[in-house]
Structures are given as C-alpha cells and as structure tokens.
C-alpha cells in the first residue's frame, strides 16, 4: 500500500524535526533536512507496518494541500496609563 502524506519540518535549536498531521505520534529528527526526511520515511514505514500487524485500521489521509500564507500584522501602539 502506498501513502502520500504531508510532512511538516521544523527547525529547532540544534537540528530539525518532522511530523505528519495525518498520522499522530509518528515523528522524526535529524541534523539536516535530508536526514530528517529519511528518518521520517523510516518512522512512517515502521509505524504503518506495526499498525497493519496489530490489525489497527490504516489512517485516512485528510490533508490535500499545504500553503504558506504571508500576513501583514500592524505593530500595536501601547498607551501608558
């Protein structure tokens, strides 16, 4: 069975981390983006294989797209009391 899942990458102080909103609890880390994605692929394979072996229902992939949005937020002016 093939899955196409959205993987969210985040930069931390020392490395990168990854997770997918469609498969809670499956995460990975790595020193580089490439290493993190490789680790996430392996984590997903292991996680889904274990679910299948345990007879758990396979997750339904709900994410269909992801976008970055640019939002302008005006600086608030503080008024002294």
DSSP file (Angstrom, degrees, kcal/mol; ACC not computed):
  #  RESIDUE AA STRUCTURE BP1 BP2  ACC     N-H-->O    O-->H-N    N-H-->O    O-->H-N    TCO  KAPPA ALPHA  PHI   PSI    X-CA   Y-CA   Z-CA
    1    1 A X              0   0    0      0, 0.0     2,-0.4     0, 0.0     0, 0.0   0.000 360.0 360.0 360.0 136.6    0.0    0.0    0.0
    2    2 A X        -     0   0    0      2,-0.0     2,-0.4     0, 0.0     0, 0.0  -0.847 360.0-166.5-106.8 141.4    1.3    3.5   -0.9
    3    3 A X        -     0   0    0     -2,-0.4     2,-0.5     2,-0.0     0, 0.0  -0.960  11.5-161.6-122.9 142.6    0.7    6.6    1.1
    4    4 A X        +     0   0    0     -2,-0.4     2,-0.3     2,-0.0    -2,-0.0  -0.965  27.8 173.0-120.2 111.4    1.3   10.2    0.2
    5    5 A X        -     0   0    0     -2,-0.5     2,-0.4    57,-0.0    59,-0.0  -0.887  35.6-115.4-125.1 149.8    1.4   12.3    3.3
    6    6 A X        -     0   0    0     -2,-0.3     2,-0.5    57,-0.1    16,-0.4  -0.691  29.9-161.1 -78.1 129.6    2.2   15.9    4.2
    7    7 A X        -     0   0    0     -2,-0.4     2,-0.5    13,-0.2    13,-0.2  -0.972   5.2-149.8-115.5 126.2    5.3   16.1    6.4
    8    8 A X  E     -A   19   0A   0     11,-3.4    11,-1.6    -2,-0.5     2,-0.4  -0.835  10.7-158.4 -96.4 126.5    5.9   19.3    8.4
    9    9 A X  E     -A   18   0A   0     -2,-0.5     2,-0.4     9,-0.2     9,-0.2  -0.870   9.2-173.8-105.9 137.9    9.5   20.2    9.0
   10   10 A X  E     -A   17   0A   0      7,-2.7     7,-2.5    -2,-0.4     2,-0.5  -0.987  21.0-131.3-131.1 142.0   10.5   22.5   11.9
   11   11 A X  E     -A   16   0A   0     -2,-0.4     5,-0.2     5,-0.2     2,-0.2  -0.792  27.8-174.5 -90.0 129.6   13.9   24.0   12.7
   12   12 A X        -     0   0    0      3,-3.0     5,-0.0    -2,-0.5     0, 0.0  -0.509  43.8 -88.2-109.4-176.0   14.9   23.6   16.4
   13   13 A X  S    S+     0   0    0     -2,-0.2     3,-0.1     1,-0.2    -2,-0.0   0.864 122.7  15.6 -61.9 -35.9   18.0   25.0   18.2
   14   14 A X  S    S-     0   0    0      1,-0.0     2,-0.2     2,-0.0    -1,-0.2   0.635 130.7 -14.3-115.9 -19.1   20.2   22.0   17.3
   15   15 A X  S    S-     0   0    0     -5,-0.0    -3,-3.0    18,-0.0     2,-0.3  -0.706  73.8 -76.7-157.3-155.2   18.5   20.1   14.5
   16   16 A X  E     -AB  11  30A   0     14,-2.7    14,-1.8    -5,-0.2     2,-0.3  -0.899  31.2-160.5-122.6 153.7   15.3   19.6   12.6
   17   17 A X  E     -AB  10  29A   0     -7,-2.5    -7,-2.7    -2,-0.3     2,-0.3  -0.939   5.0-164.1-131.4 158.5   12.1   17.7   13.5
   18   18 A X  E     +AB   9  28A   0     10,-2.5    10,-1.8    -2,-0.3     2,-0.3  -0.990  12.4 162.8-142.8 148.1    9.3   16.4   11.4
   19   19 A X  E     -AB   8  27A   0    -11,-1.6   -11,-3.4    -2,-0.3     2,-0.4  -0.964  27.5-132.4-153.3 166.1    5.7   15.1   11.9
   20   20 A X    >   -     0   0    0      6,-0.8     3,-1.1     3,-0.4     6,-0.3  -0.994   8.4-147.5-124.8 128.8    2.6   14.5    9.8
   21   21 A X  T 3  S+     0   0    0     -2,-0.4     3,-0.3   -15,-0.3    -1,-0.1   0.745  98.1  58.3 -65.1 -21.1   -0.8   15.8   10.9
   22   22 A X  T 3  S+     0   0    0    -16,-0.4     2,-0.3     1,-0.2    -1,-0.2   0.639 109.0  42.0 -85.2 -14.0   -2.5   12.7    9.4
   23   23 A X  S X  S-     0   0    0     -3,-1.1     3,-1.5     3,-0.1    -3,-0.4  -0.698  84.8-153.6-132.9  81.1   -0.6   10.1   11.4
   24   24 A X  T 3  S+     0   0    0     -3,-0.3     3,-0.1    -2,-0.3    -3,-0.1  -0.184  75.0  26.2 -58.1 143.1   -0.4   11.4   15.0
   25   25 A X  T 3  S+     0   0    0      1,-0.2     2,-0.7    -5,-0.1    -1,-0.2   0.342  88.3 114.1  90.0  -6.8    2.5   10.1   17.1
   26   26 A X    <   +     0   0    0     -3,-1.5    -6,-0.8    -6,-0.3     2,-0.3  -0.873  40.6 151.3-102.2 110.7    4.9    9.5   14.2
   27   27 A X  E     -B   19   0A   0     -2,-0.7     2,-0.3    -8,-0.2    -8,-0.2  -0.863  21.4-172.7-134.4 165.5    7.8   11.9   14.4
   28   28 A X  E     -B   18   0A   0    -10,-1.8   -10,-2.5    -2,-0.3     2,-0.3  -0.981   5.4-158.7-154.2 160.6   11.5   12.1   13.5
   29   29 A X  E     +B   17   0A   0     -2,-0.3     2,-0.3   -12,-0.2   -12,-0.2  -0.897  13.4 167.8-135.0 166.7   14.5   14.3   13.9
   30   30 A X  E     -B   16   0A   0    -14,-1.8   -14,-2.7    -2,-0.3     6,-0.1  -0.967  45.0-113.0-171.7 162.8   17.8   14.8   12.1
   31   31 A X  S    S+     0   0    0     -2,-0.3     2,-0.3   -16,-0.2    -1,-0.1   0.781 103.3  27.3 -74.0 -28.4   20.9   17.0   11.8
   32   32 A X  S  > S-     0   0    0      1,-0.1     4,-2.4   -16,-0.1   -16,-0.2  -0.831  85.8-110.2-127.6 166.9   19.9   18.1    8.2
   33   33 A X  H  > S+     0   0    0     -2,-0.3     4,-2.6     2,-0.2     5,-0.2   0.931 119.9  50.4 -61.2 -44.6   16.6   18.4    6.3
   34   34 A X  H  > S+     0   0    0      1,-0.2     4,-2.4     2,-0.2    -1,-0.2   0.919 111.4  47.0 -61.4 -44.6   17.6   15.4    4.2
   35   35 A X  H  > S+     0   0    0      1,-0.2     4,-2.6     2,-0.2    -1,-0.2   0.892 111.6  52.1 -64.2 -39.0   18.4   13.3    7.2
   36   36 A X  H  X S+     0   0    0     -4,-2.4     4,-2.2     2,-0.2    -2,-0.2   0.914 110.4  47.4 -64.2 -42.8   15.2   14.3    8.9
   37   37 A X  H  X S+     0   0    0     -4,-2.6     4,-2.4     2,-0.2    -2,-0.2   0.902 112.0  50.2 -66.0 -40.2   13.1   13.3    5.8
   38   38 A X  H  X S+     0   0    0     -4,-2.4     4,-2.0     1,-0.2    -2,-0.2   0.932 112.4  47.5 -60.5 -45.3   15.0   10.0    5.5
   39   39 A X  H  X S+     0   0    0     -4,-2.6     4,-2.5     1,-0.2    -2,-0.2   0.864 110.9  52.0 -64.1 -36.1   14.3    9.3    9.2
   40   40 A X  H  X S+     0   0    0     -4,-2.2     4,-2.9     2,-0.2     5,-0.2   0.899 106.4  53.1 -68.7 -40.2   10.7   10.3    8.8
   41   41 A X  H  X S+     0   0    0     -4,-2.4     4,-2.5     1,-0.2    -2,-0.2   0.936 112.7  44.6 -57.7 -46.0   10.3    7.9    5.9
   42   42 A X  H  X S+     0   0    0     -4,-2.0     4,-2.6     2,-0.2    -2,-0.2   0.902 112.5  51.3 -66.6 -40.8   11.6    5.1    8.0
   43   43 A X  H  X S+     0   0    0     -4,-2.5     4,-2.8     2,-0.2    -2,-0.2   0.910 111.6  47.9 -61.9 -42.1    9.5    6.1   11.0
   44   44 A X  H  X S+     0   0    0     -4,-2.9     4,-2.9     2,-0.2     5,-0.3   0.927 111.4  49.8 -65.3 -44.5    6.4    6.1    8.8
   45   45 A X  H  X S+     0   0    0     -4,-2.5     4,-2.3    -5,-0.2    -2,-0.2   0.942 115.4  43.7 -57.8 -47.9    7.2    2.7    7.3
   46   46 A X  H  X S+     0   0    0     -4,-2.6     4,-2.4     2,-0.2    -2,-0.2   0.922 115.1  48.6 -63.9 -45.7    7.7    1.2   10.8
   47   47 A X  H  X S+     0   0    0     -4,-2.8     4,-2.1    -5,-0.2    -2,-0.2   0.937 115.2  43.0 -61.6 -49.6    4.7    2.9   12.3
   48   48 A X  H  X S+     0   0    0     -4,-2.9     4,-2.4     2,-0.2    -1,-0.2   0.874 113.0  52.8 -68.0 -37.1    2.3    1.8    9.5
   49   49 A X  H  X S+     0   0    0     -4,-2.3     4,-2.6    -5,-0.3    -1,-0.2   0.923 109.7  48.9 -62.6 -43.7    3.7   -1.7    9.4
   50   50 A X  H  X S+     0   0    0     -4,-2.4     4,-2.1     2,-0.2     6,-0.2   0.893 110.2  51.5 -63.4 -39.8    3.2   -2.1   13.1
   51   51 A X  H  <>S+     0   0    0     -4,-2.1     5,-2.3     2,-0.2     4,-0.5   0.929 111.3  47.6 -61.9 -44.1   -0.4   -0.8   12.8
   52   52 A X  H ><5S+     0   0    0     -4,-2.4     3,-1.1     1,-0.2    -2,-0.2   0.919 111.6  49.9 -63.3 -43.9   -1.0   -3.4   10.0
   53   53 A X  H 3<5S+     0   0    0     -4,-2.6    -1,-0.2     1,-0.3    -2,-0.2   0.861 110.9  49.9 -62.5 -35.7    0.5   -6.2   12.1
   54   54 A X  T 3<5S-     0   0    0     -4,-2.1    -1,-0.3    -5,-0.2    -2,-0.2   0.517 114.9-117.2 -81.0  -5.1   -1.7   -5.2   15.0
   55   55 A X  T < 5 +     0   0    0     -3,-1.1    -3,-0.2    -4,-0.5    -2,-0.1   0.644  61.3 153.4  78.1  14.0   -4.8   -5.2   12.9
   56   56 A X      < -     0   0    0     -5,-2.3    -1,-0.2    -6,-0.2     2,-0.1  -0.445  53.7 -98.2 -72.3 149.0   -5.4   -1.5   13.5
   57   57 A X        -     0   0    0     -2,-0.1     2,-0.2     1,-0.1    -1,-0.1  -0.451  41.5-110.9 -66.8 140.6   -7.2    0.4   10.8
   58   58 A X        -     0   0    0     -2,-0.1    -1,-0.1     1,-0.1   -10,-0.0  -0.477  39.7-101.8 -71.0 141.2   -5.0    2.3    8.5
   59   59 A X        -     0   0    0     -2,-0.2     2,-0.5     1,-0.1    -1,-0.1  -0.312  28.1-126.4 -65.7 145.1   -5.2    6.1    8.8
   60   60 A X        -     0   0    0    -38,-0.1     2,-0.7    -3,-0.1    -1,-0.1  -0.798  21.4-128.9 -89.2 132.0   -7.1    8.1    6.3
   61   61 A X        +     0   0    0     -2,-0.5   -38,-0.0     1,-0.2   -56,-0.0  -0.727  34.5 168.7 -85.5 114.7   -5.1   10.8    4.8
   62   62 A X        +     0   0    0     -2,-0.7     2,-0.3     2,-0.0    -1,-0.2   0.707  45.6  96.3 -99.3 -24.9   -7.2   14.0    5.1
   63   63 A X        +     0   0    0      1,-0.2     3,-0.1   -57,-0.1   -57,-0.1  -0.529  39.1 168.2 -72.6 125.8   -4.5   16.6    4.1
   64   64 A X        -     0   0    0      1,-0.4     2,-0.3    -2,-0.3    -1,-0.2   0.603  62.8  -3.3-111.4 -17.5   -4.9   17.5    0.5
   65   65 A X        -     0   0    0      2,-0.0    -1,-0.4   -59,-0.0     2,-0.3  -0.982  53.2-150.7-165.9 161.4   -2.6   20.6    0.3
   66   66 A X        -     0   0    0     -2,-0.3     2,-0.3    -3,-0.1    -3,-0.0  -0.995  16.0-177.8-141.8 141.8   -0.5   23.0    2.3
   67   67 A X        -     0   0    0     -2,-0.3     2,-0.5     2,-0.0    -2,-0.0  -0.984  25.2-130.2-137.8 146.7    0.3   26.6    1.7
   68   68 A X        -     0   0    0     -2,-0.3     2,-0.5     2,-0.0    -2,-0.0  -0.844  26.8-154.9 -89.9 135.9    2.4   29.3    3.3
   69   69 A X        -     0   0    0     -2,-0.5     2,-0.6     2,-0.0    -2,-0.0  -0.951   7.0-144.5-113.3 132.1    0.4   32.5    3.9
   70   70 A X        -     0   0    0     -2,-0.5     2,-0.4     2,-0.0    -2,-0.0  -0.854  24.4-176.6 -92.4 123.5    2.0   35.9    4.1
   71   71 A X        -     0   0    0     -2,-0.6     2,-0.6     2,-0.0    -2,-0.0  -0.984  19.4-144.9-127.3 128.2    0.1   38.0    6.6
   72   72 A X        -     0   0    0     -2,-0.4     2,-0.5     2,-0.0    -2,-0.0  -0.817  17.3-171.1 -91.3 123.2    0.9   41.7    7.5
   73   73 A X        -     0   0    0     -2,-0.6     2,-0.1     3,-0.0     3,-0.0  -0.971  19.6-131.0-117.6 122.3    0.3   42.5   11.2
   74   74 A X        -     0   0    0     -2,-0.5     2,-0.3     1,-0.1    -2,-0.0  -0.438  28.5-105.7 -71.9 142.7    0.4   46.1   12.2
   75   75 A X        -     0   0    0     -2,-0.1     2,-0.2     1,-0.1    -1,-0.1  -0.503  36.6-123.7 -67.7 130.2    2.5   47.0   15.2
   76   76 A X        -     0   0    0     -2,-0.3     2,-0.6    -3,-0.0    -1,-0.1  -0.515  16.1-135.8 -75.7 143.0    0.3   47.7   18.2
   77   77 A X        -     0   0    0     -2,-0.2     2,-0.4     2,-0.0    -1,-0.0  -0.891  16.1-143.1-100.9 123.6    0.8   51.1   19.9
   78   78 A X        -     0   0    0     -2,-0.6     2,-0.5     1,-0.0     0, 0.0  -0.689   7.8-152.3 -88.7 137.1    0.9   50.9   23.7
   79   79 A X        -     0   0    0     -2,-0.4     2,-0.2     2,-0.0    -2,-0.0  -0.936  15.7-129.3-109.4 125.8   -0.7   53.7   25.7
   80   80 A X              0   0    0     -2,-0.5     0, 0.0     1,-0.1     0, 0.0  -0.506 360.0 360.0 -73.1 139.9    0.6   54.4   29.1
   81   81 A X              0   0    0     -2,-0.2    -1,-0.1     0, 0.0    -2,-0.0   0.425 360.0 360.0 -94.9 360.0   -2.0   54.6   31.9
